[in-house]
């Protein structure tokens, strides 16, 4: 069984016991959060597709903590102008472990 959920403007394919990194939102470490923007769910041979979201479906996740992604370097350069600019950035992410996927029957 797997589901496609949307959070932070991005879509993630998740199944039970998966660990995902999502954009940071307000959640305490060790607590559970419910992602209710489920776009698609598959269990067995049946596929449930939402328009745009499935009603009554949610994915329950445990918050494992905040982590930082790898550094992304933006290097700006203009030739013959002696103009260089190097900027580094690390995004804060939230690490979630999927506990269960619930789909409303009906």
N, C-alpha and C positions, 0 to 999 in steps of 0.2 A: 504494500500500500504506500502510495506517495501522494504528495499534494504540491501545488505551485502557489506560493503565497507572495503578497506584495507588502513591502515595508521600506520606508525611506526612499520611495520612488524607484525601487529595483525589485526584480522578481527572483525568487529562489525556489528551486526544486528540493523539497525536503521529504525525508521518510523518518520513521521512528529511530531514535538514538543517534541521529545526525547532529553534528556540531556545525553551526553556521556563524559567520561574522556579518553583522548588519550595521547600518548607520546608527550612531549613538542616539538614544532617546532616554527619557527619565525612567530608570528602573534600578532597584537596589539589588546588590549581589546576593544570591541565594533565594530570591523570591521567584515566583512564577509569573509569566506574562502570557496573555492570550492574543495571538495574531488572528484577527477575524476577517482579513481581506484575502480570502481563499479564492483563487481564480479557477482552479481545476483540481480534481481529486480522482484518483484511480484506486479502486479496491477490487481485487479479483479480476473479473473480465469486464466489469462495468466502469465506465468513465463518466464523471459528472462534470459538466462545464457550466460555469456561471456566466451571467450577463449583466454586468461584468463580474460580480462576485456571487459565490454560492450563499444562499440564505441558510442560516443556522449552522454553518460550518466554521470551525475554528481549529487552530493548531496551538497546543499548550506547550510552552517552552520554559525551561529553567535558566535563569540568568547566571552565567559562570563568571562574569566580570567584564571590566573594560580593558581593552588591549589597544595597541597602536599599530597601524599598518606599516609596511615598509616605506622608506623615504622616497618621495617622488621629487626629482630634480628638474626645475625649469631653468634652462640656460638661454638667455637672450643675448644676441650678439649682432652688432652692426659693423660690417667690414669697413676698413680704412677710416674709422671714426674713433678708434680707441675706446669703444663703448661696449662693455661687457657687464652682465648682471646674472648672478647665480642665486637662485632662490630654492630652498628646500622646504618640503611640507610633509608632515606625517598626520594622517587622518585618525581620529579617535573612533574606535569601533566597539560594538557590544558583542560579546561571545555568548551564543545561546545554544542550549542542548534541547532537542525536540523530545518531549515526553510522550505526547499522544496526538493523534489526528482524529478529530470528530467530524462526522458528516451527518446532517439531519436526514432521517429516513422519510421518504415520501415523495 
